């Protein structure tokens, strides 16, 4: 059974940085594209970034220039590193795993990030 567990959320001051982690189990990790999304109340889930097993990454507009999405295939983990945080970065951040061959998509439970002084 596929399981994605996010961690690393919490309270961050404006201008600060964060590092979220997503640990995957029950998958052949290299067969999945990993991604991060975020969602705030009343809004659709927003794409942040994705990375393939070969390291190819693509970024959405929201955090471009302020984030990276490192992936560790040996540890079945993907991270989201974001700096220069703004209050509008506050959201629930979700990790996803999508099997590249079939498109089947799995989600983690999300981790809350609050940006406030």
C-alpha positions, 0 to 999 in steps of 0.5 A, spaced: 500 500 500 502 506 497 503 511 503 506 518 503 508 522 509 509 529 510 513 532 515 517 539 517 511 544 517 510 549 522 510 556 524 515 560 520 517 568 520 516 572 514 523 572 510 524 565 513 525 558 510 523 551 511 524 544 509 519 539 508 520 532 507 515 527 504 517 519 505 514 514 501 513 507 502 509 501 498 512 504 492 518 502 487 520 510 488 524 510 481 517 509 478 514 515 480 514 522 479 514 526 486 511 533 486 508 538 491 502 542 492 499 547 496 492 549 498 488 554 502 481 554 504 476 556 499 482 555 493 484 549 489 490 545 490 496 549 487 502 546 483 508 548 486 514 543 483 515 536 481 521 532 480 522 525 476 527 520 478 532 522 473 532 529 477 528 533 471 524 538 475 519 543 473 516 549 477 510 552 478 509 560 478 508 561 486 515 559 488 519 560 482 526 562 484 525 561 491 525 553 492 528 547 490 525 540 490 531 535 492 529 528 491 533 522 494 531 515 491 536 511 495 531 514 501 525 514 498 524 521 500 523 528 496 523 535 500 521 542 498 526 547 500 523 554 500 526 561 502 524 568 503 517 566 505 511 570 505 505 570 509 501 568 502 505 562 502 501 559 508 497 553 506 497 546 507 502 543 503 501 536 500 506 531 497 504 527 491 506 521 487 504 519 480 506 513 477 509 515 470 507 509 466 500 509 468 498 516 471 496 513 478 496 518 483 497 518 490 497 523 496 499 524 502 495 527 508 498 534 508 502 538 513 500 545 515 505 551 514 504 558 517 508 564 516 507 569 521 511 574 525 
